Amino acid sequence: MLDDWKSGDFSHVDKDHNYFWENQGGTVGKAYGLQTLPGEIELIKQNSLKNKPNGLFFI
């Protein structure tokens, strides 16, 4: 896992996340796949807009 990350390979980061999540008794936050770049940008925008009173967002 760490060798993959060190080389920039995050293609199974969802499975890596769930490995730790399960071993620590996780009940909320299980990963079901990887986020796409457009999906990630939209998520950041939505969460940033909630915290910005003027609605400004820069990416």
TABEL-V840042 format. One record per helix or strand of 2 or more residues. SS is the DSSP state (H for helix, E for strand). FROM is the first residue (numbers start at 1). LEN is the number of residues. If there is no record, write none. Layout:
BEGIN
SS:FROM:LEN + SS:FROM:LEN
END
This chain:
BEGIN
H:2:5 + H:13:11 + H:37:15
END
